Amino acid sequence: MMQKTICSVLLLISAMSIAQQKVPQTAVPRPGAILSAANQKDTLLCKAWTLSVVDVFGTVNKPSEKQKNDGVTFILDGTAFLTMDGVARTGKWSFDKPQSNVTIDVDGGKEKFRFKILNLTKDQLQYEYQDPELIKTKYTFVPLKK
């Protein structure tokens, strides 16, 4: 049930994104274009990412010793695997398209992590995280090499 809901939400988000793009009035969308866009978006986000750069207050650094194995994996069924500051967690993720936020609920919602996606391509995921002390940190990830 949750997988169907996530897929429906992602399909709707992709359809809204496509609808907002400027298309010449003579252009007719080809059949399956909306579905292809949803699959492309899923392909971009739903994979294993490993941390490559940390930006705090404009200072860009490689991951620290504590962060060297940090990463995040998004799975299409809504499952997320998150390692932050060396601590591994498993939870459920959701995406808020208007705000470009991904939320990961850990331990049945007892703990939540909210990230604002700044950039997402097939080769890079960049998001901003604001910790409980209101410090904003930008994290840049690259796909995990198998």
BELTA-V136697 format. One line per field, one symbol per residue. psi: psi as a letter, one per 30 degrees, with the letter a starting at -180 (. if undefined). A space follows every 10 residues. Layout:
psi: ???
This chain:
psi: eeeeeeeeee eeeeeeeeff kkkkffkkkl kgeeeeeeee eeeeeilkkk kekkjkhfjk llklefffgl lkkkkfgfkk kkjkhfjklk akllkjeefh kkkjkkhggf kkkkkjkekj lffkkklkkj lfggkkkkkk llkkk.
